[in-house]
Amino acid sequence: MARIPYLDLAHVAGPLGERLRERPPLNLFRLLPHAPGVATGFLSMGQAVLRDSSLPPRLRELLILRVGALSGAAYEIHQHRKLARKAGVPDATVEAILSVKGGEAGWRAVGLGDAECAALAFTDATVREVKAGEAAYAALARHFGPAQQIEVLVTVGFYMLVSRLLENLEVDLETVDVENLELRHA
């Protein structure tokens, strides 16, 4: 059971309530209205990462799953495992993302391409060390221009936040089938 009560979205007034009712009925969205100002920014950032980013959906989902794994966020892994499948990530690759120790050599061993290996090694360094070392950053920059470097960083950072919200608030898994939902919103 979550540490704070879930709200009935039918009772959330105004534009925030409208935005939340347009989204999948996820438990996280039932907690956010406790902090309406934060909720509005959170939803906007989520949309930017999930819908407005130029990162390929496959790569985005690999990054999100890796952040979830490194953060110990079971809810995040559960939901994005399904979304990764929808983005064309094979189950074996998902399992590797969740279990491999990391590093470019580790990612190559599971058959990922150079750009994905660089982005995942950068993700590992960012989550574990805050500031990735020069080698990890240089590898990322070889494959991604400035806009996509920022998008990788924002995706990793946002999902670190999401993972920490989910874990600290002890958000329960819901029975919503996100695999069949259109990914239009955060």
Order of alpha helices (4+ residues) and beta strands (2+ residues): alpha-alpha-alpha-alpha-alpha-alpha-alpha-alpha-alpha-alpha
